[in-house]
Amino acid sequence: MMFQKLERRYTARFKFHLISEVLRGSNSIHQIARFYGVHPITISHWKRKFMEKGAEHFEHQATIHEFERKTRELKRLIG
């Protein structure tokens, strides 16, 4: 039996929201992760990237994902 990895796509706004909660320090990463259903390591990764590159890191990713979505839609329309 083969298992396919489920990859969730999160918006830049969602990532920024979670990181801002982490930086406020009112809850731990584990508490935030459990509440939103995101793995704590994923949130730690987002936080590290944010601290290194700032918000433009997430905006760039959102642009790439939007481009990929449009490409899939066009391929579907072409047949």
mmJSON file of the N, C-alpha and C atoms, coordinates in Angstrom:
{"data_MODEL":{"atom_site":{
"group_PDB":["ATOM","ATOM","ATOM","ATOM","ATOM","ATOM","ATOM","ATOM","ATOM","ATOM","ATOM","ATOM","ATOM","ATOM","ATOM","ATOM","ATOM","ATOM","ATOM","ATOM","ATOM","ATOM","ATOM","ATOM","ATOM","ATOM","ATOM","ATOM","ATOM","ATOM","ATOM","ATOM","ATOM","ATOM","ATOM","ATOM","ATOM","ATOM","ATOM","ATOM","ATOM","ATOM","ATOM","ATOM","ATOM","ATOM","ATOM","ATOM","ATOM","ATOM","ATOM","ATOM","ATOM","ATOM","ATOM","ATOM","ATOM","ATOM","ATOM","ATOM","ATOM","ATOM","ATOM","ATOM","ATOM","ATOM","ATOM","ATOM","ATOM","ATOM","ATOM","ATOM","ATOM","ATOM","ATOM","ATOM","ATOM","ATOM","ATOM","ATOM","ATOM","ATOM","ATOM","ATOM","ATOM","ATOM","ATOM","ATOM","ATOM","ATOM","ATOM","ATOM","ATOM","ATOM","ATOM","ATOM","ATOM","ATOM","ATOM","ATOM","ATOM","ATOM","ATOM","ATOM","ATOM","ATOM","ATOM","ATOM","ATOM","ATOM","ATOM","ATOM","ATOM","ATOM","ATOM","ATOM","ATOM","ATOM","ATOM","ATOM","ATOM","ATOM","ATOM","ATOM","ATOM","ATOM","ATOM","ATOM","ATOM","ATOM","ATOM","ATOM","ATOM","ATOM","ATOM","ATOM","ATOM","ATOM","ATOM","ATOM","ATOM","ATOM","ATOM","ATOM","ATOM","ATOM","ATOM","ATOM","ATOM","ATOM","ATOM","ATOM","ATOM","ATOM","ATOM","ATOM","ATOM","ATOM","ATOM","ATOM","ATOM","ATOM","ATOM","ATOM","ATOM","ATOM","ATOM","ATOM","ATOM","ATOM","ATOM","ATOM","ATOM","ATOM","ATOM","ATOM","ATOM","ATOM","ATOM","ATOM","ATOM","ATOM","ATOM","ATOM","ATOM","ATOM","ATOM","ATOM","ATOM","ATOM","ATOM","ATOM","ATOM","ATOM","ATOM","ATOM","ATOM","ATOM","ATOM","ATOM","ATOM","ATOM","ATOM","ATOM","ATOM","ATOM","ATOM","ATOM","ATOM","ATOM","ATOM","ATOM","ATOM","ATOM","ATOM","ATOM","ATOM","ATOM","ATOM","ATOM","ATOM","ATOM","ATOM","ATOM","ATOM","ATOM","ATOM","ATOM","ATOM","ATOM","ATOM","ATOM","ATOM","ATOM","ATOM","ATOM","ATOM"],
"id":[1,2,3,4,5,6,7,8,9,10,11,12,13,14,15,16,17,18,19,20,21,22,23,24,25,26,27,28,29,30,31,32,33,34,35,36,37,38,39,40,41,42,43,44,45,46,47,48,49,50,51,52,53,54,55,56,57,58,59,60,61,62,63,64,65,66,67,68,69,70,71,72,73,74,75,76,77,78,79,80,81,82,83,84,85,86,87,88,89,90,91,92,93,94,95,96,97,98,99,100,101,102,103,104,105,106,107,108,109,110,111,112,113,114,115,116,117,118,119,120,121,122,123,124,125,126,127,128,129,130,131,132,133,134,135,136,137,138,139,140,141,142,143,144,145,146,147,148,149,150,151,152,153,154,155,156,157,158,159,160,161,162,163,164,165,166,167,168,169,170,171,172,173,174,175,176,177,178,179,180,181,182,183,184,185,186,187,188,189,190,191,192,193,194,195,196,197,198,199,200,201,202,203,204,205,206,207,208,209,210,211,212,213,214,215,216,217,218,219,220,221,222,223,224,225,226,227,228,229,230,231,232,233,234,235,236,237],
"type_symbol":["N","C","C","N","C","C","N","C","C","N","C","C","N","C","C","N","C","C","N","C","C","N","C","C","N","C","C","N","C","C","N","C","C","N","C","C","N","C","C","N","C","C","N","C","C","N","C","C","N","C","C","N","C","C","N","C","C","N","C","C","N","C","C","N","C","C","N","C","C","N","C","C","N","C","C","N","C","C","N","C","C","N","C","C","N","C","C","N","C","C","N","C","C","N","C","C","N","C","C","N","C","C","N","C","C","N","C","C","N","C","C","N","C","C","N","C","C","N","C","C","N","C","C","N","C","C","N","C","C","N","C","C","N","C","C","N","C","C","N","C","C","N","C","C","N","C","C","N","C","C","N","C","C","N","C","C","N","C","C","N","C","C","N","C","C","N","C","C","N","C","C","N","C","C","N","C","C","N","C","C","N","C","C","N","C","C","N","C","C","N","C","C","N","C","C","N","C","C","N","C","C","N","C","C","N","C","C","N","C","C","N","C","C","N","C","C","N","C","C","N","C","C","N","C","C","N","C","C","N","C","C","N","C","C","N","C","C"],
"label_atom_id":["N","CA","C","N","CA","C","N","CA","C","N","CA","C","N","CA","C","N","CA","C","N","CA","C","N","CA","C","N","CA","C","N","CA","C","N","CA","C","N","CA","C","N","CA","C","N","CA","C","N","CA","C","N","CA","C","N","CA","C","N","CA","C","N","CA","C","N","CA","C","N","CA","C","N","CA","C","N","CA","C","N","CA","C","N","CA","C","N","CA","C","N","CA","C","N","CA","C","N","CA","C","N","CA","C","N","CA","C","N","CA","C","N","CA","C","N","CA","C","N","CA","C","N","CA","C","N","CA","C","N","CA","C","N","CA","C","N","CA","C","N","CA","C","N","CA","C","N","CA","C","N","CA","C","N","CA","C","N","CA","C","N","CA","C","N","CA","C","N","CA","C","N","CA","C","N","CA","C","N","CA","C","N","CA","C","N","CA","C","N","CA","C","N","CA","C","N","CA","C","N","CA","C","N","CA","C","N","CA","C","N","CA","C","N","CA","C","N","CA","C","N","CA","C","N","CA","C","N","CA","C","N","CA","C","N","CA","C","N","CA","C","N","CA","C","N","CA","C","N","CA","C","N","CA","C","N","CA","C","N","CA","C","N","CA","C","N","CA","C","N","CA","C","N","CA","C"],
"label_alt_id":[null,null,null,null,null,null,null,null,null,null,null,null,null,null,null,null,null,null,null,null,null,null,null,null,null,null,null,null,null,null,null,null,null,null,null,null,null,null,null,null,null,null,null,null,null,null,null,null,null,null,null,null,null,null,null,null,null,null,null,null,null,null,null,null,null,null,null,null,null,null,null,null,null,null,null,null,null,null,null,null,null,null,null,null,null,null,null,null,null,null,null,null,null,null,null,null,null,null,null,null,null,null,null,null,null,null,null,null,null,null,null,null,null,null,null,null,null,null,null,null,null,null,null,null,null,null,null,null,null,null,null,null,null,null,null,null,null,null,null,null,null,null,null,null,null,null,null,null,null,null,null,null,null,null,null,null,null,null,null,null,null,null,null,null,null,null,null,null,null,null,null,null,null,null,null,null,null,null,null,null,null,null,null,null,null,null,null,null,null,null,null,null,null,null,null,null,null,null,null,null,null,null,null,null,null,null,null,null,null,null,null,null,null,null,null,null,null,null,null,null,null,null,null,null,null,null,null,null,null,null,null,null,null,null,null,null,null],
"label_comp_id":["MET","MET","MET","MET","MET","MET","PHE","PHE","PHE","GLN","GLN","GLN","LYS","LYS","LYS","LEU","LEU","LEU","GLU","GLU","GLU","ARG","ARG","ARG","ARG","ARG","ARG","TYR","TYR","TYR","THR","THR","THR","ALA","ALA","ALA","ARG","ARG","ARG","PHE","PHE","PHE","LYS","LYS","LYS","PHE","PHE","PHE","HIS","HIS","HIS","LEU","LEU","LEU","ILE","ILE","ILE","SER","SER","SER","GLU","GLU","GLU","VAL","VAL","VAL","LEU","LEU","LEU","ARG","ARG","ARG","GLY","GLY","GLY","SER","SER","SER","ASN","ASN","ASN","SER","SER","SER","ILE","ILE","ILE","HIS","HIS","HIS","GLN","GLN","GLN","ILE","ILE","ILE","ALA","ALA","ALA","ARG","ARG","ARG","PHE","PHE","PHE","TYR","TYR","TYR","GLY","GLY","GLY","VAL","VAL","VAL","HIS","HIS","HIS","PRO","PRO","PRO","ILE","ILE","ILE","THR","THR","THR","ILE","ILE","ILE","SER","SER","SER","HIS","HIS","HIS","TRP","TRP","TRP","LYS","LYS","LYS","ARG","ARG","ARG","LYS","LYS","LYS","PHE","PHE","PHE","MET","MET","MET","GLU","GLU","GLU","LYS","LYS","LYS","GLY","GLY","GLY","ALA","ALA","ALA","GLU","GLU","GLU","HIS","HIS","HIS","PHE","PHE","PHE","GLU","GLU","GLU","HIS","HIS","HIS","GLN","GLN","GLN","ALA","ALA","ALA","THR","THR","THR","ILE","ILE","ILE","HIS","HIS","HIS","GLU","GLU","GLU","PHE","PHE","PHE","GLU","GLU","GLU","ARG","ARG","ARG","LYS","LYS","LYS","THR","THR","THR","ARG","ARG","ARG","GLU","GLU","GLU","LEU","LEU","LEU","LYS","LYS","LYS","ARG","ARG","ARG","LEU","LEU","LEU","ILE","ILE","ILE","GLY","GLY","GLY"],
"label_asym_id":["A","A","A","A","A","A","A","A","A","A","A","A","A","A","A","A","A","A","A","A","A","A","A","A","A","A","A","A","A","A","A","A","A","A","A","A","A","A","A","A","A","A","A","A","A","A","A","A","A","A","A","A","A","A","A","A","A","A","A","A","A","A","A","A","A","A","A","A","A","A","A","A","A","A","A","A","A","A","A","A","A","A","A","A","A","A","A","A","A","A","A","A","A","A","A","A","A","A","A","A","A","A","A","A","A","A","A","A","A","A","A","A","A","A","A","A","A","A","A","A","A","A","A","A","A","A","A","A","A","A","A","A","A","A","A","A","A","A","A","A","A","A","A","A","A","A","A","A","A","A","A","A","A","A","A","A","A","A","A","A","A","A","A","A","A","A","A","A","A","A","A","A","A","A","A","A","A","A","A","A","A","A","A","A","A","A","A","A","A","A","A","A","A","A","A","A","A","A","A","A","A","A","A","A","A","A","A","A","A","A","A","A","A","A","A","A","A","A","A","A","A","A","A","A","A","A","A","A","A","A","A","A","A","A","A","A","A"],
"label_entity_id":["1","1","1","1","1","1","1","1","1","1","1","1","1","1","1","1","1","1","1","1","1","1","1","1","1","1","1","1","1","1","1","1","1","1","1","1","1","1","1","1","1","1","1","1","1","1","1","1","1","1","1","1","1","1","1","1","1","1","1","1","1","1","1","1","1","1","1","1","1","1","1","1","1","1","1","1","1","1","1","1","1","1","1","1","1","1","1","1","1","1","1","1","1","1","1","1","1","1","1","1","1","1","1","1","1","1","1","1","1","1","1","1","1","1","1","1","1","1","1","1","1","1","1","1","1","1","1","1","1","1","1","1","1","1","1","1","1","1","1","1","1","1","1","1","1","1","1","1","1","1","1","1","1","1","1","1","1","1","1","1","1","1","1","1","1","1","1","1","1","1","1","1","1","1","1","1","1","1","1","1","1","1","1","1","1","1","1","1","1","1","1","1","1","1","1","1","1","1","1","1","1","1","1","1","1","1","1","1","1","1","1","1","1","1","1","1","1","1","1","1","1","1","1","1","1","1","1","1","1","1","1","1","1","1","1","1","1"],
"label_seq_id":[1,1,1,2,2,2,3,3,3,4,4,4,5,5,5,6,6,6,7,7,7,8,8,8,9,9,9,10,10,10,11,11,11,12,12,12,13,13,13,14,14,14,15,15,15,16,16,16,17,17,17,18,18,18,19,19,19,20,20,20,21,21,21,22,22,22,23,23,23,24,24,24,25,25,25,26,26,26,27,27,27,28,28,28,29,29,29,30,30,30,31,31,31,32,32,32,33,33,33,34,34,34,35,35,35,36,36,36,37,37,37,38,38,38,39,39,39,40,40,40,41,41,41,42,42,42,43,43,43,44,44,44,45,45,45,46,46,46,47,47,47,48,48,48,49,49,49,50,50,50,51,51,51,52,52,52,53,53,53,54,54,54,55,55,55,56,56,56,57,57,57,58,58,58,59,59,59,60,60,60,61,61,61,62,62,62,63,63,63,64,64,64,65,65,65,66,66,66,67,67,67,68,68,68,69,69,69,70,70,70,71,71,71,72,72,72,73,73,73,74,74,74,75,75,75,76,76,76,77,77,77,78,78,78,79,79,79],
"pdbx_PDB_ins_code":[null,null,null,null,null,null,null,null,null,null,null,null,null,null,null,null,null,null,null,null,null,null,null,null,null,null,null,null,null,null,null,null,null,null,null,null,null,null,null,null,null,null,null,null,null,null,null,null,null,null,null,null,null,null,null,null,null,null,null,null,null,null,null,null,null,null,null,null,null,null,null,null,null,null,null,null,null,null,null,null,null,null,null,null,null,null,null,null,null,null,null,null,null,null,null,null,null,null,null,null,null,null,null,null,null,null,null,null,null,null,null,null,null,null,null,null,null,null,null,null,null,null,null,null,null,null,null,null,null,null,null,null,null,null,null,null,null,null,null,null,null,null,null,null,null,null,null,null,null,null,null,null,null,null,null,null,null,null,null,null,null,null,null,null,null,null,null,null,null,null,null,null,null,null,null,null,null,null,null,null,null,null,null,null,null,null,null,null,null,null,null,null,null,null,null,null,null,null,null,null,null,null,null,null,null,null,null,null,null,null,null,null,null,null,null,null,null,null,null,null,null,null,null,null,null,null,null,null,null,null,null,null,null,null,null,null,null],
"Cartn_x":[0.84,0.0,0.894,0.563,1.348,0.632,1.416,0.877,1.346,0.43,0.775,0.876,1.936,2.138,1.132,0.42,-0.523,0.22,0.264,0.963,-0.049,-0.1,-1.003,-0.322,-1.116,-0.611,-1.188,-0.327,-0.746,-0.467,-1.367,-1.181,-0.125,0.428,1.413,0.774,-0.472,-1.175,-1.296,-1.63,-1.763,-0.424,0.639,1.963,2.375,2.145,2.507,1.71,0.441,-0.407,0.156,0.508,1.056,2.384,3.237,4.533,4.353,3.41,3.182,2.69,1.887,1.46,2.655,3.544,4.737,5.593,5.785,6.646,6.043,4.709,4.066,4.354,4.532,4.921,3.797,2.552,1.444,1.216,1.574,1.47,2.753,3.031,4.212,3.951,5.022,4.882,4.023,4.217,3.452,1.957,1.625,0.219,-0.412,0.313,-0.181,-0.33,0.659,0.624,-0.582,-0.82,-1.952,-3.273,-3.388,-4.619,-4.935,-3.912,-4.121,-3.918,-3.459,-3.262,-2.06,-1.026,0.211,1.322,2.227,3.307,4.213,4.646,5.515,6.815,7.355,8.589,8.324,7.15,6.789,6.745,6.128,6.051,7.45,8.283,9.665,10.42,10.19,10.829,10.366,9.045,8.515,9.104,9.209,9.748,11.195,11.981,13.394,13.521,12.737,12.775,12.352,11.337,10.869,11.954,12.62,13.659,14.85,15.1,16.208,15.864,14.674,14.349,13.178,12.45,11.303,10.103,9.103,7.816,7.905,8.888,8.944,9.161,9.712,9.877,8.53,7.547,6.236,5.494,5.657,4.997,5.518,6.815,7.398,6.819,6.696,6.124,4.679,3.933,2.53,2.443,3.368,3.389,3.68,4.613,4.964,3.769,3.112,1.97,0.81,0.613,-0.438,-0.107,1.158,1.584,1.367,1.728,1.531,0.047,-0.793,-2.227,-2.774,-2.369,-2.83,-2.35,-1.108,-0.569,-1.378,-1.7,-2.52,-3.893,-4.48,-5.797,-5.737,-4.706,-4.57,-4.337,-3.524,-3.299,-4.59,-5.395,-6.684,-7.606,-7.61,-8.48,-8.037,-6.72,-6.199,-6.487,-6.425,-6.801,-5.624],
"Cartn_y":[-1.168,0.0,1.242,2.222,3.454,4.569,5.372,6.524,7.774,8.693,9.945,11.03,11.8,12.865,13.977,14.373,15.471,16.758,17.651,18.91,20.035,20.667,21.793,23.056,23.961,25.267,26.31,27.116,28.146,29.516,30.447,31.795,32.527,33.559,34.388,35.037,35.43,36.068,35.104,33.836,32.828,32.596,32.457,32.232,33.408,34.607,35.799,35.873,35.505,35.508,34.556,33.348,32.385,32.861,33.408,33.893,35.056,35.936,37.053,36.55,35.488,34.897,34.315,33.659,33.086,34.204,35.274,36.365,37.128,37.178,37.818,37.058,35.739,34.929,34.553,34.792,34.44,32.93,32.227,30.764,30.207,28.949,28.305,27.884,27.575,27.092,25.83,24.966,23.715,23.974,24.935,25.268,25.853,26.745,27.368,26.314,25.441,24.379,23.467,23.088,22.206,22.91,24.181,24.921,25.046,25.34,25.575,24.323,23.234,22.009,22.045,22.75,22.852,22.251,21.517,20.884,21.965,21.771,22.764,23.029,22.011,22.211,23.139,23.019,23.899,25.349,25.587,26.952,27.453,26.613,27.014,27.383,26.622,26.911,28.269,28.51,29.808,30.955,30.756,31.797,32.095,31.041,31.23,31.997,31.599,32.283,33.735,33.966,35.335,36.181,35.617,36.362,36.638,35.744,35.934,36.914,36.772,37.513,38.462,38.397,39.278,38.79,39.619,39.25,38.967,39.543,39.324,37.859,37.072,35.636,34.975,35.289,34.67,35.219,36.481,37.05,36.401,36.145,35.493,34.095,33.353,32.015,32.063,33.03,33.15,33.403,34.203,34.485,33.218,32.421,31.174,30.221,30.079,29.177,29.65,30.939,31.476,31.181,31.351,31.052,29.572,28.69,27.249,26.915,27.547,27.303,27.733,28.902,29.392,28.48,27.995,27.088,25.793,25.221,24.002,24.25,25.386,25.715,25.847,26.513,26.662,25.314,24.454,23.132,22.329,22.48,21.778,22.283,23.592,24.156,23.736,23.655,23.261,21.797,21.001,19.588,18.719],
"Cartn_z":[0.0,0.0,0.0,-0.822,-0.917,-0.183,0.484,1.18,0.461,0.289,-0.358,0.712,0.649,1.613,1.343,2.384,2.285,2.601,1.655,1.865,1.948,3.099,3.283,2.813,2.322,1.901,2.846,3.417,4.345,3.732,3.972,3.443,4.256,3.646,4.337,5.562,5.444,6.555,7.744,7.461,8.513,9.207,8.423,8.996,9.876,9.375,10.133,11.435,11.374,12.566,13.63,13.227,14.174,14.753,13.902,14.374,15.343,15.059,15.977,17.33,17.336,18.607,19.363,18.643,19.275,19.865,19.105,19.559,20.734,20.827,21.97,23.255,23.13,24.274,25.218,24.838,25.728,25.777,24.704,24.625,24.035,24.341,23.786,22.337,21.624,20.25,20.223,21.202,21.24,21.45,22.296,22.512,21.248,20.609,19.376,18.285,18.172,17.161,17.37,18.589,18.894,18.561,18.918,18.694,17.201,16.38,14.947,14.09,14.692,13.931,13.013,13.426,12.655,13.511,12.898,13.65,14.259,15.504,16.154,15.393,14.769,13.991,12.806,12.2,11.089,11.557,12.698,13.227,13.57,14.148,14.46,13.193,12.127,10.835,10.305,10.358,9.904,10.722,12.019,12.9,12.539,12.337,11.982,10.667,9.659,8.363,8.509,9.318,9.534,10.192,11.195,11.887,10.965,10.018,9.081,7.969,7.397,6.182,6.308,7.387,7.555,6.771,6.705,6.116,4.615,3.906,2.452,2.1,3.01,2.759,2.5,3.306,3.162,1.947,1.644,0.482,-0.794,-0.855,-2.033,-2.203,-1.116,-1.188,-1.659,-1.174,-1.585,-3.084,-3.621,-5.051,-5.841,-5.396,-6.072,-6.071,-4.914,-4.817,-5.703,-5.791,-6.654,-8.123,-8.503,-9.868,-10.184,-9.24,-9.444,-9.587,-8.776,-8.853,-10.212,-10.686,-11.992,-13.114,-13.004,-14.011,-14.077,-12.919,-12.883,-13.51,-13.209,-13.747,-15.28,-15.791,-17.238,-17.925,-17.313,-17.876,-17.904,-16.867,-16.805,-17.919,-18.16,-19.193,-20.591,-20.804,-22.109,-22.393,-21.337,-21.498,-21.46],
"occupancy":[1.0,1.0,1.0,1.0,1.0,1.0,1.0,1.0,1.0,1.0,1.0,1.0,1.0,1.0,1.0,1.0,1.0,1.0,1.0,1.0,1.0,1.0,1.0,1.0,1.0,1.0,1.0,1.0,1.0,1.0,1.0,1.0,1.0,1.0,1.0,1.0,1.0,1.0,1.0,1.0,1.0,1.0,1.0,1.0,1.0,1.0,1.0,1.0,1.0,1.0,1.0,1.0,1.0,1.0,1.0,1.0,1.0,1.0,1.0,1.0,1.0,1.0,1.0,1.0,1.0,1.0,1.0,1.0,1.0,1.0,1.0,1.0,1.0,1.0,1.0,1.0,1.0,1.0,1.0,1.0,1.0,1.0,1.0,1.0,1.0,1.0,1.0,1.0,1.0,1.0,1.0,1.0,1.0,1.0,1.0,1.0,1.0,1.0,1.0,1.0,1.0,1.0,1.0,1.0,1.0,1.0,1.0,1.0,1.0,1.0,1.0,1.0,1.0,1.0,1.0,1.0,1.0,1.0,1.0,1.0,1.0,1.0,1.0,1.0,1.0,1.0,1.0,1.0,1.0,1.0,1.0,1.0,1.0,1.0,1.0,1.0,1.0,1.0,1.0,1.0,1.0,1.0,1.0,1.0,1.0,1.0,1.0,1.0,1.0,1.0,1.0,1.0,1.0,1.0,1.0,1.0,1.0,1.0,1.0,1.0,1.0,1.0,1.0,1.0,1.0,1.0,1.0,1.0,1.0,1.0,1.0,1.0,1.0,1.0,1.0,1.0,1.0,1.0,1.0,1.0,1.0,1.0,1.0,1.0,1.0,1.0,1.0,1.0,1.0,1.0,1.0,1.0,1.0,1.0,1.0,1.0,1.0,1.0,1.0,1.0,1.0,1.0,1.0,1.0,1.0,1.0,1.0,1.0,1.0,1.0,1.0,1.0,1.0,1.0,1.0,1.0,1.0,1.0,1.0,1.0,1.0,1.0,1.0,1.0,1.0,1.0,1.0,1.0,1.0,1.0,1.0,1.0,1.0,1.0,1.0,1.0,1.0],
"B_iso_or_equiv":[0.0,0.0,0.0,0.0,0.0,0.0,0.0,0.0,0.0,0.0,0.0,0.0,0.0,0.0,0.0,0.0,0.0,0.0,0.0,0.0,0.0,0.0,0.0,0.0,0.0,0.0,0.0,0.0,0.0,0.0,0.0,0.0,0.0,0.0,0.0,0.0,0.0,0.0,0.0,0.0,0.0,0.0,0.0,0.0,0.0,0.0,0.0,0.0,0.0,0.0,0.0,0.0,0.0,0.0,0.0,0.0,0.0,0.0,0.0,0.0,0.0,0.0,0.0,0.0,0.0,0.0,0.0,0.0,0.0,0.0,0.0,0.0,0.0,0.0,0.0,0.0,0.0,0.0,0.0,0.0,0.0,0.0,0.0,0.0,0.0,0.0,0.0,0.0,0.0,0.0,0.0,0.0,0.0,0.0,0.0,0.0,0.0,0.0,0.0,0.0,0.0,0.0,0.0,0.0,0.0,0.0,0.0,0.0,0.0,0.0,0.0,0.0,0.0,0.0,0.0,0.0,0.0,0.0,0.0,0.0,0.0,0.0,0.0,0.0,0.0,0.0,0.0,0.0,0.0,0.0,0.0,0.0,0.0,0.0,0.0,0.0,0.0,0.0,0.0,0.0,0.0,0.0,0.0,0.0,0.0,0.0,0.0,0.0,0.0,0.0,0.0,0.0,0.0,0.0,0.0,0.0,0.0,0.0,0.0,0.0,0.0,0.0,0.0,0.0,0.0,0.0,0.0,0.0,0.0,0.0,0.0,0.0,0.0,0.0,0.0,0.0,0.0,0.0,0.0,0.0,0.0,0.0,0.0,0.0,0.0,0.0,0.0,0.0,0.0,0.0,0.0,0.0,0.0,0.0,0.0,0.0,0.0,0.0,0.0,0.0,0.0,0.0,0.0,0.0,0.0,0.0,0.0,0.0,0.0,0.0,0.0,0.0,0.0,0.0,0.0,0.0,0.0,0.0,0.0,0.0,0.0,0.0,0.0,0.0,0.0,0.0,0.0,0.0,0.0,0.0,0.0,0.0,0.0,0.0,0.0,0.0,0.0],
"pdbx_formal_charge":[null,null,null,null,null,null,null,null,null,null,null,null,null,null,null,null,null,null,null,null,null,null,null,null,null,null,null,null,null,null,null,null,null,null,null,null,null,null,null,null,null,null,null,null,null,null,null,null,null,null,null,null,null,null,null,null,null,null,null,null,null,null,null,null,null,null,null,null,null,null,null,null,null,null,null,null,null,null,null,null,null,null,null,null,null,null,null,null,null,null,null,null,null,null,null,null,null,null,null,null,null,null,null,null,null,null,null,null,null,null,null,null,null,null,null,null,null,null,null,null,null,null,null,null,null,null,null,null,null,null,null,null,null,null,null,null,null,null,null,null,null,null,null,null,null,null,null,null,null,null,null,null,null,null,null,null,null,null,null,null,null,null,null,null,null,null,null,null,null,null,null,null,null,null,null,null,null,null,null,null,null,null,null,null,null,null,null,null,null,null,null,null,null,null,null,null,null,null,null,null,null,null,null,null,null,null,null,null,null,null,null,null,null,null,null,null,null,null,null,null,null,null,null,null,null,null,null,null,null,null,null,null,null,null,null,null,null],
"auth_seq_id":[1,1,1,2,2,2,3,3,3,4,4,4,5,5,5,6,6,6,7,7,7,8,8,8,9,9,9,10,10,10,11,11,11,12,12,12,13,13,13,14,14,14,15,15,15,16,16,16,17,17,17,18,18,18,19,19,19,20,20,20,21,21,21,22,22,22,23,23,23,24,24,24,25,25,25,26,26,26,27,27,27,28,28,28,29,29,29,30,30,30,31,31,31,32,32,32,33,33,33,34,34,34,35,35,35,36,36,36,37,37,37,38,38,38,39,39,39,40,40,40,41,41,41,42,42,42,43,43,43,44,44,44,45,45,45,46,46,46,47,47,47,48,48,48,49,49,49,50,50,50,51,51,51,52,52,52,53,53,53,54,54,54,55,55,55,56,56,56,57,57,57,58,58,58,59,59,59,60,60,60,61,61,61,62,62,62,63,63,63,64,64,64,65,65,65,66,66,66,67,67,67,68,68,68,69,69,69,70,70,70,71,71,71,72,72,72,73,73,73,74,74,74,75,75,75,76,76,76,77,77,77,78,78,78,79,79,79],
"auth_comp_id":["MET","MET","MET","MET","MET","MET","PHE","PHE","PHE","GLN","GLN","GLN","LYS","LYS","LYS","LEU","LEU","LEU","GLU","GLU","GLU","ARG","ARG","ARG","ARG","ARG","ARG","TYR","TYR","TYR","THR","THR","THR","ALA","ALA","ALA","ARG","ARG","ARG","PHE","PHE","PHE","LYS","LYS","LYS","PHE","PHE","PHE","HIS","HIS","HIS","LEU","LEU","LEU","ILE","ILE","ILE","SER","SER","SER","GLU","GLU","GLU","VAL","VAL","VAL","LEU","LEU","LEU","ARG","ARG","ARG","GLY","GLY","GLY","SER","SER","SER","ASN","ASN","ASN","SER","SER","SER","ILE","ILE","ILE","HIS","HIS","HIS","GLN","GLN","GLN","ILE","ILE","ILE","ALA","ALA","ALA","ARG","ARG","ARG","PHE","PHE","PHE","TYR","TYR","TYR","GLY","GLY","GLY","VAL","VAL","VAL","HIS","HIS","HIS","PRO","PRO","PRO","ILE","ILE","ILE","THR","THR","THR","ILE","ILE","ILE","SER","SER","SER","HIS","HIS","HIS","TRP","TRP","TRP","LYS","LYS","LYS","ARG","ARG","ARG","LYS","LYS","LYS","PHE","PHE","PHE","MET","MET","MET","GLU","GLU","GLU","LYS","LYS","LYS","GLY","GLY","GLY","ALA","ALA","ALA","GLU","GLU","GLU","HIS","HIS","HIS","PHE","PHE","PHE","GLU","GLU","GLU","HIS","HIS","HIS","GLN","GLN","GLN","ALA","ALA","ALA","THR","THR","THR","ILE","ILE","ILE","HIS","HIS","HIS","GLU","GLU","GLU","PHE","PHE","PHE","GLU","GLU","GLU","ARG","ARG","ARG","LYS","LYS","LYS","THR","THR","THR","ARG","ARG","ARG","GLU","GLU","GLU","LEU","LEU","LEU","LYS","LYS","LYS","ARG","ARG","ARG","LEU","LEU","LEU","ILE","ILE","ILE","GLY","GLY","GLY"],
"auth_asym_id":["A","A","A","A","A","A","A","A","A","A","A","A","A","A","A","A","A","A","A","A","A","A","A","A","A","A","A","A","A","A","A","A","A","A","A","A","A","A","A","A","A","A","A","A","A","A","A","A","A","A","A","A","A","A","A","A","A","A","A","A","A","A","A","A","A","A","A","A","A","A","A","A","A","A","A","A","A","A","A","A","A","A","A","A","A","A","A","A","A","A","A","A","A","A","A","A","A","A","A","A","A","A","A","A","A","A","A","A","A","A","A","A","A","A","A","A","A","A","A","A","A","A","A","A","A","A","A","A","A","A","A","A","A","A","A","A","A","A","A","A","A","A","A","A","A","A","A","A","A","A","A","A","A","A","A","A","A","A","A","A","A","A","A","A","A","A","A","A","A","A","A","A","A","A","A","A","A","A","A","A","A","A","A","A","A","A","A","A","A","A","A","A","A","A","A","A","A","A","A","A","A","A","A","A","A","A","A","A","A","A","A","A","A","A","A","A","A","A","A","A","A","A","A","A","A","A","A","A","A","A","A","A","A","A","A","A","A"],
"auth_atom_id":["N","CA","C","N","CA","C","N","CA","C","N","CA","C","N","CA","C","N","CA","C","N","CA","C","N","CA","C","N","CA","C","N","CA","C","N","CA","C","N","CA","C","N","CA","C","N","CA","C","N","CA","C","N","CA","C","N","CA","C","N","CA","C","N","CA","C","N","CA","C","N","CA","C","N","CA","C","N","CA","C","N","CA","C","N","CA","C","N","CA","C","N","CA","C","N","CA","C","N","CA","C","N","CA","C","N","CA","C","N","CA","C","N","CA","C","N","CA","C","N","CA","C","N","CA","C","N","CA","C","N","CA","C","N","CA","C","N","CA","C","N","CA","C","N","CA","C","N","CA","C","N","CA","C","N","CA","C","N","CA","C","N","CA","C","N","CA","C","N","CA","C","N","CA","C","N","CA","C","N","CA","C","N","CA","C","N","CA","C","N","CA","C","N","CA","C","N","CA","C","N","CA","C","N","CA","C","N","CA","C","N","CA","C","N","CA","C","N","CA","C","N","CA","C","N","CA","C","N","CA","C","N","CA","C","N","CA","C","N","CA","C","N","CA","C","N","CA","C","N","CA","C","N","CA","C","N","CA","C","N","CA","C","N","CA","C","N","CA","C","N","CA","C","N","CA","C"],
"pdbx_PDB_model_num":[1,1,1,1,1,1,1,1,1,1,1,1,1,1,1,1,1,1,1,1,1,1,1,1,1,1,1,1,1,1,1,1,1,1,1,1,1,1,1,1,1,1,1,1,1,1,1,1,1,1,1,1,1,1,1,1,1,1,1,1,1,1,1,1,1,1,1,1,1,1,1,1,1,1,1,1,1,1,1,1,1,1,1,1,1,1,1,1,1,1,1,1,1,1,1,1,1,1,1,1,1,1,1,1,1,1,1,1,1,1,1,1,1,1,1,1,1,1,1,1,1,1,1,1,1,1,1,1,1,1,1,1,1,1,1,1,1,1,1,1,1,1,1,1,1,1,1,1,1,1,1,1,1,1,1,1,1,1,1,1,1,1,1,1,1,1,1,1,1,1,1,1,1,1,1,1,1,1,1,1,1,1,1,1,1,1,1,1,1,1,1,1,1,1,1,1,1,1,1,1,1,1,1,1,1,1,1,1,1,1,1,1,1,1,1,1,1,1,1,1,1,1,1,1,1,1,1,1,1,1,1,1,1,1,1,1,1]
}}}
